[in-house]
Amino acid sequence: MTAELTDDVESYPRQSARTQRFTLGAPRDVAVSPDGRRIVFLRSRGPVDPVNCLWVVDAGTGEEQLVADPEVLLHGHDDATLPPEERARRERAREAAGGITAFATDAHVTVAAFAVAGRLFVAGLVSAQARELAVAGPVFDPRPDPLARRVAYVSGRLLCIGELDGHWRVLAGDDPDEPESVSWGSADFIAAEEMDRFRGYWWSPDGNSLAVTRVDTAPVGRWFVGDPAQPESAPVELPYPAAGTANADVTLHLVGLDGAVVDVEWDRQRFPYLVDVNWTDHGLIITTQRRDQRMVEVLEVDPSTGSTELRWADMDDWWVELVPGVPRLGPDGALITCADRDGARRLLVDGAPVTPPDLQVRAVQSVDGPGIVFLANPIDDATVLHVWRRTPDGELEALTDEPGVHAAAAGGGTLVVRTTTLDEPAVQWETLDGVELASSAATPVVRARVHLSFLGERRIATAVLLPTEHDGAPLPVLLDPYGGPHAGRVVRAHNAHVGAQWFADQGFAVVVADGRGTPGRGSEWERAVHLDLATSVLEDQIEALNRAAEEHDVLDLSRVAIRGWSFGGYLAALAVLRRPDVFHAAVAGAPVTEWRLYDTHYTERYLGDPAEQAGAYDGSSLLPLAGELTRPLLLIHGLADDNVVAAHTLRLSSELLAAGRPHEVLPLAGVTHMTPQEVVAENLLLHQLDFLRRSLHIYPDSGA
């Protein structure tokens, strides 16, 4: 079910801000117990409630129980006491909600551990009871051992153990001879921001030891992110590994509960990136990657000695893509991986492809049975995402077929499928047996009407949205792309388009296109941005625009604007700088303007080492183009952004000023990369609308 807001909503911008883009009140972080009996998840109580609670549903009966409510546990919830590590994790994970934002369980999913306001709580998932463990904090990333006897957690630079009777002790990180730059048990910046590895320790299956990362940021250059609106506050010192500079030194150690330490050995000179660690009854494996990302190795670790043996390796002339959920060891000990073969990303079992080359595998959800559950789309259509299973006897079966974007969580014989479609705003979680996870998410006041097609010789996925009450008159055009790696915007999911529809209802024809470099369309498509992040992505936006105008004769190509955030912000600014003959105004939010200022793992994957590929960096930079600006440009940037730091916008603005090119800059005090603040999120949309109307000479009152 879905729920409307309980009080008046004046506009879509207000509703979108209050509901955090319609995510509040919806189930998330769904997990299923290995016996298939319990479905555990997070959900806030209502469509404007940002405080997540922990819930459990009986997979057989559908009975739902509230396990933990932060408001009750803390007698009033306050995120002001969050430890800095948790704030950083939420920023890396783009987490805007509060309350319980992550949890971990024992192997049988009978006990959960979580932190709220830096305090440690455990909950029985069978009894549906939660209590606090009074340990020294602040507490970050707590995880029960597989047998539910104790909880490990991070506190600052330390990895600690909390017993269920409330006693606690430091397990690693309290060596007085170690410098302040060293921490134990936490993910480094690159792992969290670019590898989706948000953790830094892993329990052994018997619960008697842990694999623990030691991160030393001493080699990393220091940047300082401050808030000019609070001059009395000192800037935050941030170890930021910019392209071509040193990364943190990351090592892995096996630490026993008795304090014994075994160092894990691999060739860190050749493979400095620790991508992932997986420790199950079937063995301990780690995934490492070369700095140039053209090779990964999966290594088996001997827990008694720390020695490693190569299990599998993959090489690529451009880069090896990291796929969520793999490598993993299956129940029979087989190594399950993904790799680009024959032009597609395919599922591999012990090195042999088991999916066809016309299917692009996007993520692996479960390998523990029955079968391997994974997400994939037809290689010629990334607007959909389906749930597939490879059965134990090797057969492939599609578990979803309704056009839409699907995901899943699996355990035992229970599979819970998440479904979103283009026709309905609801996001539904339901088992194959019909047990539904209730939702109280808001229904958007805007109803998206999407014309989706594949345009041009390259079949660029393109969505066109026109005003709801359009009378057939010519319309100014607004391109609204992301346009870069790892994110597609043209998807068959209604709520992905409600923002674009709102802009359309203000009098625009909105065009959203996923060109080369975006995910899901095969190896060659993704690798079109190699050594050049500018040319192909901009060409495809122009191609989609022109083809859309052929299909919809109301598009007025004499009035074309473009807006975007992050890579989309880079693309928007690039558009008016390179092609003012096509684009007449741009809104660039949090744009990367100089790729030498962005992080190592992302940037070097596409552009290489700046010392060796200076031309690629210069050709993809916006700074040399500043003197070419002839169109209105609005730059927006959060001054607390530690991902794309505000220096990107400030340097471009400085170059524009030096070249005598008028432009506008909107600095957002105290705002990070994801702009979670309600007032900011609402008024940003209104400010952009005002800028676009002014820049394109649109006067709503006169109908022009």
C-alpha positions as CSV (number, residue, x, y, z in Angstrom):
1,M,0.0,0.0,0.0
2,T,1.0,3.6,-0.3
3,A,0.0,6.6,1.7
4,E,-0.7,10.3,0.9
5,L,0.8,13.0,3.0
6,T,-1.3,13.7,6.0
7,D,-1.0,17.5,5.7
8,D,-1.3,19.9,2.8
9,V,1.5,19.9,0.2
10,E,1.7,23.1,-1.8
11,S,3.9,21.9,-4.6
12,Y,6.0,19.0,-5.9
13,P,9.2,20.7,-4.7
14,R,7.9,20.8,-1.2
15,Q,6.6,17.3,-1.2
16,S,9.8,15.9,-2.8
17,A,11.9,17.6,-0.2
18,R,9.8,16.5,2.8
19,T,9.7,12.9,1.6
20,Q,13.3,12.7,0.6
21,R,12.3,12.0,-3.0
22,F,9.5,9.6,-1.9
23,T,11.8,7.2,-0.1
24,L,10.6,7.8,3.4
25,G,8.1,5.2,4.6
26,A,9.3,2.6,2.0
27,P,10.9,-0.7,3.0
28,R,14.7,-0.8,2.4
29,D,17.8,-2.9,3.3
30,V,15.8,-6.1,3.1
31,A,17.4,-9.3,4.3
32,V,16.0,-12.8,4.5
33,S,17.1,-15.5,7.1
34,P,18.8,-18.6,5.7
35,D,15.8,-20.7,6.6
36,G,13.6,-18.4,4.7
37,R,11.3,-17.7,7.6
38,R,12.1,-14.1,8.5
39,I,12.3,-11.0,6.4
40,V,14.1,-8.2,8.1
41,F,14.1,-4.6,6.8
42,L,14.2,-0.9,7.7
43,R,11.3,1.5,7.2
44,S,10.2,4.8,8.8
45,R,6.7,5.2,10.2
46,G,5.4,7.5,7.6
47,P,6.0,9.4,4.3
48,V,7.6,12.4,6.0
49,D,9.2,10.6,9.0
50,P,13.0,10.5,8.5
51,V,13.6,8.1,11.4
52,N,14.0,4.5,10.3
53,C,12.9,1.6,12.5
54,L,13.8,-2.1,12.3
55,W,11.0,-4.5,11.3
56,V,10.6,-8.2,10.8
57,V,7.9,-10.1,8.8
58,D,7.0,-13.7,9.1
59,A,7.5,-15.0,5.5
60,G,4.8,-17.6,5.9
61,T,2.0,-15.6,7.5
62,G,2.9,-12.0,6.5
63,E,2.7,-10.9,10.2
64,E,4.7,-7.8,10.8
65,Q,6.4,-6.8,14.0
66,L,8.3,-3.7,15.0
67,V,11.6,-4.7,16.5
68,A,13.3,-1.4,17.3
69,D,12.1,2.2,17.2
70,P,14.9,4.8,17.9
71,E,12.4,7.3,19.3
72,V,11.6,4.7,22.0
73,L,15.1,3.4,22.5
74,L,16.5,6.9,23.0
75,H,13.4,8.6,24.4
76,G,13.7,11.0,21.6
77,H,16.0,10.8,18.6
78,D,18.9,13.1,17.9
79,D,21.3,12.8,15.0
80,A,23.4,15.6,16.4
81,T,25.4,13.1,18.4
82,L,26.4,10.9,15.4
83,P,30.1,10.0,15.3
84,P,32.1,11.4,12.4
85,E,32.6,7.9,11.0
86,E,28.9,7.4,10.7
87,R,28.4,10.8,9.1
88,A,31.1,9.9,6.6
89,R,29.5,6.5,5.9
90,R,26.1,8.2,5.2
91,E,27.7,10.6,2.8
92,R,29.5,7.9,1.0
93,A,26.3,5.8,0.8
94,R,24.2,8.9,-0.1
95,E,22.1,8.2,3.0
96,A,19.9,11.1,4.0
97,A,17.5,9.4,6.5
98,G,18.1,9.0,10.2
99,G,17.4,6.5,12.9
100,I,18.6,3.0,12.1
101,T,20.3,3.4,8.7
102,A,22.1,0.1,8.7
103,F,22.1,-3.2,10.6
104,A,24.0,-6.5,10.6
105,T,23.0,-9.9,11.8
106,D,24.4,-13.2,12.9
107,A,24.6,-16.1,10.4
108,H,21.1,-17.4,11.1
109,V,19.5,-13.9,11.2
110,T,18.3,-14.3,14.7
111,V,20.1,-11.3,16.2
112,A,20.7,-7.8,14.8
113,A,23.1,-5.1,15.9
114,F,22.8,-1.4,15.0
115,A,24.0,1.9,16.2
116,V,21.8,5.0,16.9
117,A,23.3,8.3,17.9
118,G,26.7,6.6,18.5
119,R,25.2,4.0,20.9
120,L,25.1,0.2,20.5
121,F,21.9,-1.8,20.4
122,V,21.1,-5.4,19.8
123,A,17.7,-6.9,18.9
124,G,16.3,-10.4,18.9
125,L,14.6,-11.0,15.6
126,V,12.6,-13.9,16.9
127,S,11.5,-12.2,20.1
128,A,11.2,-8.8,18.4
129,Q,12.9,-7.1,21.4
130,A,15.7,-4.6,21.4
131,R,18.1,-3.4,24.1
132,E,21.2,-1.3,24.5
133,L,24.6,-2.6,25.2
134,A,26.3,-0.1,27.5
135,V,29.8,0.0,25.9
136,A,32.3,2.8,25.5
137,G,31.6,4.7,22.3
138,P,31.0,6.4,20.1
139,V,29.9,3.2,18.3
140,F,30.1,2.7,14.5
141,D,29.3,-0.3,12.3
142,P,28.4,-2.9,14.9
143,R,28.3,-6.5,13.7
144,P,27.3,-9.7,15.7
145,D,29.6,-12.7,15.3
146,P,28.1,-15.5,13.2
147,L,27.0,-17.4,16.4
148,A,25.4,-14.4,18.1
149,R,27.7,-14.5,21.1
150,R,29.2,-11.0,20.9
151,V,29.3,-7.8,18.8
152,A,32.3,-6.2,17.2
153,Y,32.2,-2.4,16.5
154,V,34.4,0.5,15.5
155,S,35.0,3.4,17.9
156,G,37.2,6.1,16.3
157,R,40.5,4.4,15.4
158,L,39.7,1.3,17.4
159,L,38.1,-2.0,16.7
160,C,36.3,-3.2,19.9
161,I,34.4,-6.2,21.1
162,G,31.2,-5.9,23.1
163,E,29.9,-8.9,25.0
164,L,26.2,-9.4,25.3
165,D,26.5,-8.9,29.1
166,G,27.7,-5.3,28.5
167,H,31.5,-5.9,29.0
168,W,33.7,-4.5,26.2
169,R,37.4,-4.3,25.3
170,V,39.6,-3.0,22.5
171,L,40.7,-5.7,20.0
172,A,42.9,-3.6,17.7
173,G,44.2,-0.1,17.3
174,D,45.3,0.8,20.8
175,D,49.1,0.5,20.1
176,P,50.5,3.8,21.5
177,D,53.3,3.7,19.0
178,E,50.9,3.9,16.0
179,P,50.4,7.4,14.5
180,E,47.0,9.2,14.5
181,S,46.7,8.5,10.8
182,V,46.1,4.8,11.5
183,S,42.7,3.3,12.0
184,W,41.5,-0.3,12.4
185,G,38.2,-1.8,11.1
186,S,37.0,1.1,8.9
187,A,36.8,1.4,5.1
188,D,39.1,4.0,3.5
189,F,37.6,6.8,1.4
190,I,38.2,5.1,-1.9
191,A,36.7,1.8,-0.8
192,A,33.6,3.5,0.4
193,E,33.2,6.1,-2.3
194,E,34.1,4.1,-5.4
195,M,34.1,0.3,-4.5
196,D,30.9,0.2,-2.5
197,R,32.9,-1.4,0.4
198,F,31.6,0.4,3.4
199,R,33.1,-2.0,6.0
200,G,36.6,-2.7,7.3
201,Y,36.2,-6.0,9.2
202,W,34.7,-9.5,8.7
203,W,34.0,-12.2,11.3
204,S,35.3,-15.8,10.8
205,P,32.6,-18.4,10.5
206,D,33.3,-19.7,14.0
207,G,33.3,-16.3,15.5
208,N,36.8,-16.7,17.1
209,S,38.7,-14.2,14.9
210,L,38.2,-11.4,12.4
211,A,39.8,-10.2,9.2
212,V,40.5,-6.5,9.9
213,T,41.8,-3.7,7.7
214,R,44.4,-1.4,8.9
215,V,44.2,2.0,7.1
216,D,47.0,4.5,7.2
217,T,46.2,7.8,5.6
218,A,49.6,9.3,6.2
219,P,50.6,9.2,2.5
220,V,47.4,10.9,1.4
221,G,47.4,14.6,0.7
222,R,45.5,16.8,3.1
223,W,42.6,19.0,1.9
224,F,40.6,21.3,4.1
225,V,36.8,21.6,3.8
226,G,35.4,24.5,5.8
227,D,32.1,26.4,6.1
228,P,32.6,30.1,5.4
229,A,29.2,30.8,6.9
230,Q,30.6,29.6,10.3
231,P,34.0,31.4,10.5
232,E,34.4,30.5,14.1
233,S,34.6,26.8,13.1
234,A,37.9,25.3,12.0
235,P,37.9,23.6,8.6
236,V,37.8,19.8,8.5
237,E,41.0,18.2,7.5
238,L,40.3,15.6,4.9
239,P,42.8,13.0,3.5
240,Y,41.7,13.3,-0.1
241,P,43.5,11.0,-2.7
242,A,43.2,13.1,-5.9
243,A,44.0,11.6,-9.2
244,G,47.7,10.8,-9.6
245,T,48.5,11.2,-5.9
246,A,49.0,8.7,-3.2
247,N,46.2,6.5,-1.8
248,A,45.8,5.3,1.8
249,D,48.0,2.4,2.7
250,V,45.5,-0.5,3.3
251,T,46.6,-3.9,4.8
252,L,44.6,-6.8,6.1
253,H,45.1,-8.8,9.3
254,L,43.5,-11.8,11.0
255,V,43.0,-10.9,14.6
256,G,42.0,-13.5,17.1
257,L,39.8,-12.8,20.1
258,D,42.9,-13.6,22.2
259,G,44.8,-10.7,20.5
260,A,46.9,-12.9,18.2
261,V,47.5,-11.2,14.8
262,V,48.3,-12.9,11.5
263,D,49.2,-10.6,8.5
264,V,47.6,-11.4,5.2
265,E,50.2,-11.3,2.5
266,W,49.7,-10.4,-1.2
267,D,51.6,-8.3,-3.7
268,R,50.5,-4.9,-2.6
269,Q,53.0,-3.2,-4.8
270,R,51.2,-4.5,-7.9
271,F,47.7,-4.8,-6.4
272,P,47.3,-1.9,-3.9
273,Y,43.5,-1.9,-3.9
274,L,41.7,-4.2,-1.5
275,V,38.3,-4.4,-3.2
276,D,36.5,-7.0,-1.0
277,V,36.8,-9.7,1.6
278,N,34.5,-12.7,2.0
279,W,34.8,-15.2,4.8
280,T,32.3,-18.1,4.9
281,D,32.4,-21.8,5.8
282,H,33.7,-22.5,2.3
283,G,36.8,-20.3,2.8
284,L,38.4,-16.9,3.0
285,I,38.9,-15.0,-0.3
286,I,40.0,-11.5,-1.0
287,T,39.8,-9.4,-4.2
288,T,42.6,-7.1,-5.1
289,Q,43.1,-4.7,-8.0
290,R,45.9,-3.0,-9.7
291,R,46.2,0.8,-9.6
292,D,45.5,1.1,-13.3
293,Q,42.4,-1.2,-12.7
294,R,43.2,-3.4,-15.7
295,M,43.6,-6.5,-13.6
296,V,42.0,-8.0,-10.5
297,E,43.0,-11.1,-8.6
298,V,40.9,-13.3,-6.3
299,L,43.1,-14.9,-3.7
300,E,42.4,-17.7,-1.3
301,V,43.8,-17.0,2.2
302,D,45.1,-19.5,4.6
303,P,43.8,-18.2,7.9
304,S,46.5,-19.9,9.9
305,T,49.4,-18.3,8.1
306,G,48.0,-15.4,6.1
307,S,49.5,-16.7,2.9
308,T,47.5,-16.4,-0.3
309,E,47.1,-18.4,-3.4
310,L,45.6,-17.2,-6.7
311,R,42.2,-18.6,-7.4
312,W,41.2,-16.4,-10.4
313,A,42.3,-13.3,-12.3
314,D,40.7,-11.1,-14.9
315,M,42.4,-8.6,-17.2
316,D,41.0,-6.0,-19.6
317,D,42.7,-3.5,-21.9
318,W,40.5,-0.7,-20.6
319,W,39.5,-1.6,-17.0
320,V,38.0,-4.4,-15.1
321,E,34.5,-3.4,-13.8
322,L,33.7,-4.2,-10.2
323,V,30.3,-5.9,-9.9
324,P,28.3,-5.8,-6.7
325,G,27.9,-9.1,-4.9
326,V,30.9,-11.0,-6.4
327,P,33.4,-12.7,-6.1
328,R,31.7,-15.2,-3.8
329,L,32.1,-18.8,-2.9
330,G,29.0,-20.9,-3.5
331,P,27.7,-23.7,-1.3
332,D,29.7,-26.2,-3.2
333,G,32.9,-24.1,-3.0
334,A,32.7,-22.9,-6.6
335,L,33.9,-19.4,-7.3
336,I,31.2,-17.1,-8.6
337,T,32.4,-14.0,-10.5
338,C,31.4,-11.6,-13.3
339,A,33.5,-10.5,-16.2
340,D,33.3,-8.9,-19.6
341,R,33.2,-11.6,-22.2
342,D,32.1,-11.4,-25.8
343,G,31.0,-7.8,-25.4
344,A,28.8,-8.4,-22.4
345,R,29.2,-8.6,-18.6
346,R,28.5,-12.3,-17.8
347,L,28.1,-14.5,-14.8
348,L,31.0,-16.9,-14.4
349,V,31.2,-20.1,-12.3
350,D,34.8,-21.3,-11.7
351,G,35.8,-19.1,-14.7
352,A,33.3,-20.4,-17.2
353,P,30.5,-18.1,-18.5
354,V,27.0,-19.3,-17.6
355,T,24.9,-16.5,-18.9
356,P,24.5,-15.6,-22.7
357,P,26.2,-12.7,-24.3
358,D,22.9,-10.9,-25.0
359,L,22.4,-10.5,-21.2
360,Q,24.2,-7.8,-19.2
361,V,24.7,-8.9,-15.6
362,R,24.5,-5.9,-13.2
363,A,24.7,-7.4,-9.7
364,V,24.6,-10.7,-7.8
365,Q,22.1,-10.7,-5.0
366,S,22.6,-14.2,-3.4
367,V,24.8,-17.3,-4.0
368,D,23.7,-19.3,-1.0
369,G,20.8,-21.1,-2.6
370,P,18.8,-22.4,-3.9
371,G,20.8,-21.3,-6.9
372,I,22.4,-17.9,-7.8
373,V,20.1,-14.9,-7.8
374,F,21.3,-12.0,-9.9
375,L,20.1,-8.8,-11.7
376,A,20.5,-8.4,-15.4
377,N,19.0,-6.6,-18.5
378,P,19.0,-7.3,-22.2
379,I,22.1,-5.9,-23.6
380,D,20.2,-3.6,-26.0
381,D,17.8,-2.3,-23.3
382,A,19.1,-0.9,-20.0
383,T,15.7,0.7,-19.2
384,V,14.7,-2.5,-17.5
385,L,16.4,-4.6,-14.8
386,H,15.1,-8.1,-14.1
387,V,15.7,-10.8,-11.4
388,W,17.2,-14.0,-12.7
389,R,18.2,-17.2,-11.1
390,R,20.7,-19.9,-12.1
391,T,19.3,-23.1,-10.6
392,P,21.5,-25.7,-8.9
393,D,21.2,-27.8,-12.1
394,G,22.5,-25.0,-14.2
395,E,19.3,-23.7,-15.8
396,L,18.6,-20.0,-16.2
397,E,15.1,-18.7,-15.2
398,A,13.8,-15.1,-15.3
399,L,11.9,-14.5,-12.1
400,T,10.5,-11.1,-13.3
401,D,9.1,-10.3,-16.7
402,E,7.0,-7.1,-16.1
403,P,8.7,-4.2,-17.8
404,G,10.3,-2.3,-14.9
405,V,13.2,-2.1,-12.5
406,H,13.4,-5.0,-10.1
407,A,15.7,-6.1,-7.3
408,A,15.6,-9.0,-4.8
409,A,16.6,-10.4,-1.5
410,A,16.8,-14.2,-1.0
411,G,17.3,-16.7,1.8
412,G,16.4,-20.4,2.0
413,G,13.4,-20.9,-0.3
414,T,12.2,-17.3,0.2
415,L,12.7,-14.7,-2.4
416,V,11.4,-11.1,-1.9
417,V,11.2,-9.0,-5.1
418,R,11.2,-5.3,-5.4
419,T,9.2,-4.0,-8.3
420,T,8.9,-0.5,-9.8
421,T,7.2,0.2,-13.1
422,L,6.7,3.2,-15.4
423,D,2.9,3.2,-15.1
424,E,2.6,3.2,-11.3
425,P,4.3,5.3,-8.6
426,A,4.2,2.5,-6.0
427,V,7.4,0.6,-5.0
428,Q,6.4,-2.9,-4.1
429,W,8.3,-5.6,-2.1
430,E,6.6,-9.0,-2.3
431,T,7.5,-12.6,-2.0
432,L,6.8,-15.1,-4.8
433,D,4.1,-16.5,-2.4
434,G,2.4,-13.1,-2.2
435,V,3.6,-11.8,1.2
436,E,3.9,-8.1,0.8
437,L,6.1,-5.7,2.8
438,A,3.8,-2.8,3.7
439,S,4.8,0.7,2.6
440,S,3.8,4.1,3.8
441,A,5.7,6.1,1.2
442,A,4.0,9.1,-0.3
443,T,2.3,9.1,-3.7
444,P,3.8,12.0,-5.8
445,V,1.5,14.9,-6.5
446,V,2.9,14.8,-10.0
447,R,2.1,12.0,-12.4
448,A,4.9,11.3,-14.8
449,R,3.9,10.8,-18.5
450,V,6.9,9.4,-20.2
451,H,7.4,8.9,-23.9
452,L,10.3,6.4,-24.0
453,S,12.1,5.5,-27.2
454,F,15.5,4.4,-28.6
455,L,16.7,7.1,-30.9
456,G,19.3,7.2,-33.7
457,E,21.7,4.6,-35.1
458,R,23.0,4.0,-31.6
459,R,19.5,3.5,-30.2
460,I,20.0,6.0,-27.4
461,A,17.5,5.4,-24.6
462,T,15.5,8.7,-24.4
463,A,12.6,9.9,-22.3
464,V,10.5,12.9,-23.4
465,L,8.1,14.5,-21.0
466,L,5.6,17.2,-22.1
467,P,3.3,19.4,-19.9
468,T,0.3,17.5,-18.6
469,E,-2.1,20.1,-20.0
470,H,-0.1,20.8,-23.2
471,D,-2.0,22.6,-25.9
472,G,0.3,21.7,-28.7
473,A,2.3,25.0,-28.8
474,P,6.1,25.0,-29.3
475,L,8.0,24.4,-26.0
476,P,11.4,25.4,-24.8
477,V,13.5,22.3,-24.2
478,L,15.3,21.2,-21.0
479,L,17.8,18.4,-21.1
480,D,18.0,16.7,-17.7
481,P,20.8,14.1,-17.9
482,Y,23.3,12.4,-15.7
483,G,25.0,11.0,-18.7
484,G,28.0,9.4,-17.1
485,P,29.3,6.0,-15.8
486,H,27.5,4.0,-13.2
487,A,24.1,5.7,-13.4
488,G,21.3,5.5,-15.9
489,R,18.3,7.9,-15.7
490,V,16.1,6.5,-18.5
491,V,14.5,3.6,-16.6
492,R,11.0,2.1,-16.5
493,A,10.3,3.4,-13.0
494,H,7.7,6.1,-12.5
495,N,9.3,8.0,-9.6
496,A,12.6,8.4,-11.4
497,H,10.8,10.8,-13.7
498,V,8.5,12.9,-11.5
499,G,11.1,15.7,-11.1
500,A,11.4,15.9,-14.9
501,Q,7.6,15.9,-15.2
502,W,7.4,18.8,-12.7
503,F,9.8,20.9,-14.9
504,A,7.7,19.9,-17.9
505,D,4.6,21.1,-16.2
506,Q,6.3,24.5,-15.8
507,G,6.2,24.8,-19.6
508,F,9.2,22.8,-20.9
509,A,9.7,19.8,-23.1
510,V,12.1,17.7,-20.9
511,V,14.5,15.3,-22.6
512,V,16.4,12.7,-20.6
513,A,19.0,10.6,-22.5
514,D,21.4,7.8,-21.5
515,G,24.2,7.9,-24.0
516,R,27.6,6.2,-24.3
517,G,29.3,5.6,-21.0
518,T,26.1,4.9,-19.0
519,P,25.7,1.4,-17.7
520,G,23.9,-1.7,-19.0
521,R,24.6,-1.5,-22.7
522,G,27.7,-3.7,-23.0
523,S,31.4,-3.4,-22.9
524,E,32.0,-1.2,-25.9
525,W,29.2,1.2,-24.9
526,E,30.7,1.7,-21.4
527,R,34.2,2.0,-22.7
528,A,33.4,4.8,-25.2
529,V,34.5,7.3,-22.5
530,H,38.0,5.8,-22.2
531,L,40.6,8.7,-22.1
532,D,37.8,11.2,-23.0
533,L,34.9,11.9,-20.6
534,A,33.6,14.8,-22.8
535,T,33.2,14.0,-26.5
536,S,30.9,11.0,-26.7
537,V,28.7,11.9,-23.8
538,L,28.0,15.3,-25.3
539,E,27.6,14.0,-28.8
540,D,24.9,11.6,-27.6
541,Q,23.0,14.3,-25.8
542,I,22.9,16.3,-29.0
543,E,21.9,13.3,-31.1
544,A,19.1,12.4,-28.7
545,L,17.9,16.1,-28.7
546,N,17.7,16.3,-32.5
547,R,16.1,12.9,-32.9
548,A,13.5,13.7,-30.2
549,A,12.7,16.9,-32.0
550,E,12.0,14.8,-35.1
551,E,9.5,12.7,-33.1
552,H,8.0,15.6,-31.2
553,D,7.5,18.6,-33.4
554,V,6.7,20.8,-30.4
555,L,10.4,21.0,-29.3
556,D,11.7,24.5,-30.0
557,L,15.4,24.0,-30.7
558,S,16.0,27.8,-30.5
559,R,15.5,27.6,-26.8
560,V,17.4,24.7,-25.3
561,A,18.7,24.5,-21.7
562,I,20.4,21.7,-19.8
563,R,20.6,21.0,-16.1
564,G,22.5,18.3,-14.1
565,W,24.2,17.4,-10.8
566,S,27.6,15.8,-10.2
567,F,28.6,14.2,-13.6
568,G,25.4,15.7,-14.9
569,G,26.6,19.1,-13.7
570,Y,29.9,18.6,-15.5
571,L,28.0,17.7,-18.7
572,A,25.7,20.7,-18.4
573,A,28.5,23.1,-18.1
574,L,30.4,21.3,-20.9
575,A,27.4,21.7,-23.2
576,V,27.2,25.5,-23.1
577,L,31.0,25.8,-23.2
578,R,31.5,23.6,-26.2
579,R,28.3,23.8,-28.1
580,P,26.6,27.2,-27.5
581,D,25.1,26.8,-31.0
582,V,22.9,24.0,-29.5
583,F,22.5,24.9,-25.8
584,H,21.3,28.3,-24.7
585,A,21.6,28.0,-20.9
586,A,22.9,25.6,-18.3
587,V,22.5,24.8,-14.6
588,A,25.6,22.9,-13.3
589,G,25.2,21.5,-9.8
590,A,28.3,20.2,-8.0
591,P,30.2,19.8,-11.2
592,V,33.6,18.3,-11.7
593,T,35.4,21.0,-13.6
594,E,38.9,19.7,-13.4
595,W,39.4,15.9,-13.2
596,R,42.8,16.3,-11.6
597,L,40.8,17.4,-8.5
598,Y,38.7,14.2,-8.4
599,D,39.6,11.0,-6.7
600,T,42.1,8.3,-7.9
601,H,40.0,5.2,-8.4
602,Y,37.2,6.8,-10.4
603,T,39.2,9.2,-12.5
604,E,42.2,7.0,-13.3
605,R,39.8,4.3,-14.4
606,Y,38.7,6.5,-17.3
607,L,41.5,8.9,-17.9
608,G,44.6,7.1,-16.6
609,D,47.5,8.5,-14.7
610,P,47.6,12.3,-15.2
611,A,51.4,12.2,-15.4
612,E,51.1,9.8,-18.4
613,Q,47.8,11.0,-19.9
614,A,47.9,14.8,-19.5
615,G,46.1,15.2,-22.9
616,A,43.2,13.2,-21.7
617,Y,42.9,15.3,-18.6
618,D,43.2,18.6,-20.5
619,G,40.7,17.5,-23.1
620,S,38.1,16.6,-20.4
621,S,38.6,19.7,-18.3
622,L,36.3,22.6,-18.3
623,L,38.8,25.2,-17.2
624,P,40.5,25.7,-20.6
625,L,37.0,26.4,-22.1
626,A,36.2,29.2,-19.7
627,G,36.8,31.9,-22.3
628,E,34.3,30.3,-24.7
629,L,31.3,30.9,-22.5
630,T,28.6,33.0,-24.3
631,R,25.5,31.5,-22.7
632,P,23.9,32.0,-19.2
633,L,25.5,29.5,-16.7
634,L,24.4,28.9,-13.1
635,L,26.9,27.1,-10.9
636,I,25.6,25.5,-7.7
637,H,27.9,23.9,-5.1
638,G,27.6,22.8,-1.5
639,L,30.5,24.2,0.5
640,A,30.7,21.2,2.7
641,D,31.0,18.8,-0.2
642,D,33.9,16.4,0.4
643,N,33.3,14.3,-2.7
644,V,33.3,16.9,-5.5
645,V,34.8,19.7,-3.4
646,A,33.7,23.3,-3.9
647,A,37.1,24.1,-5.4
648,H,35.7,22.7,-8.7
649,T,33.1,25.4,-9.0
650,L,35.3,28.2,-7.5
651,R,38.2,27.5,-10.0
652,L,35.8,27.5,-13.0
653,S,34.2,30.7,-11.7
654,S,37.6,32.3,-11.3
655,E,38.6,31.4,-14.9
656,L,35.3,32.7,-16.2
657,L,35.8,36.0,-14.3
658,A,39.3,36.3,-15.6
659,A,38.0,35.8,-19.1
660,G,35.3,38.4,-18.6
661,R,32.5,35.9,-18.9
662,P,29.4,36.7,-16.8
663,H,27.9,33.8,-14.9
664,E,26.1,33.1,-11.7
665,V,27.3,31.1,-8.6
666,L,25.0,29.8,-5.9
667,P,27.1,28.6,-2.9
668,L,25.3,26.4,-0.4
669,A,26.6,26.9,3.1
670,G,26.9,23.7,5.2
671,V,25.6,21.5,2.3
672,T,27.3,18.3,1.1
673,H,27.2,16.6,-2.2
674,M,23.7,15.1,-1.7
675,T,21.9,18.2,-0.5
676,P,19.8,16.4,2.2
677,Q,18.4,19.5,3.9
678,E,14.7,19.9,3.3
679,V,14.7,23.6,2.8
680,V,17.7,23.5,0.4
681,A,16.2,20.6,-1.6
682,E,12.9,22.4,-2.1
683,N,14.2,25.9,-3.0
684,L,17.0,24.6,-5.2
685,L,14.3,23.5,-7.7
686,L,12.5,26.8,-7.5
687,H,15.8,28.7,-8.0
688,Q,16.7,26.7,-11.0
689,L,13.3,27.2,-12.5
690,D,13.7,31.0,-12.1
691,F,17.1,30.9,-13.7
692,L,15.9,28.9,-16.7
693,R,12.9,31.2,-17.3
694,R,15.1,34.3,-17.1
695,S,17.8,32.8,-19.3
696,L,15.4,31.5,-22.0
697,H,13.2,34.6,-21.8
698,I,10.1,32.6,-20.7
699,Y,7.3,34.7,-19.2
700,P,4.7,32.3,-17.8
701,D,2.1,35.1,-17.2
702,S,2.1,36.0,-20.9
703,G,2.2,32.4,-22.1
704,A,5.4,33.0,-24.0
